[in-house]
């Protein structure tokens, strides 16, 4: 009987001690399962595969941030080049807009058949897209920001007359704690 009472006392003590521990809180920096997402032509899109890198080119002193995400036979590509950069694993916070310099390149691709090649659909004209970087941890090598763009494809007949215009809208794009590699060459 004394063994049962002792066991009960130990069990109650353990429960009391366990309930006195400080509550654990989760911070906002927890990695999301949606590290890259967008709304493509009105439909939510989250890629199955994502690759991202920041590359520093010592010869041109240019730092380039690139991302490629692929899912459901669709692919989104982002490239932002910053001239006159320094050789660090970080990337400047800013809004980068598509303009005539080609420093910001955004593209939308589709795959006609499973396992086939991806084909770019239209082009993003100056003023039709942007990428904003809002946070970076160059130690953990994760970056956060937003992107959006409109890709336009003008189809012409054999005489050069416009017969149709296809517009692809990639809106409300986000990359959240997106892991990247850093390469310096």
HELIX and SHEET records of a PDB file:
HELIX    1   1 UNK A    2  UNK A   19  1                                  18    
SHEET    1   A 6 UNK A  43  UNK A  46  0                                        
SHEET    2   A 6 UNK A  36  UNK A  40 -1                                        
SHEET    3   A 6 UNK A 162  UNK A 179 -1                                        
SHEET    4   A 6 UNK A 142  UNK A 156 -1                                        
SHEET    5   A 6 UNK A 129  UNK A 137 -1                                        
SHEET    6   A 6 UNK A  94  UNK A  97 -1                                        
SHEET    1   B 6 UNK A 118  UNK A 120  0                                        
SHEET    2   B 6 UNK A 104  UNK A 111 -1                                        
SHEET    3   B 6 UNK A  74  UNK A  82 -1                                        
SHEET    4   B 6 UNK A  62  UNK A  71 -1                                        
SHEET    5   B 6 UNK A  49  UNK A  57 -1                                        
SHEET    6   B 6 UNK A 181  UNK A 184  1                                        
END                                                                             
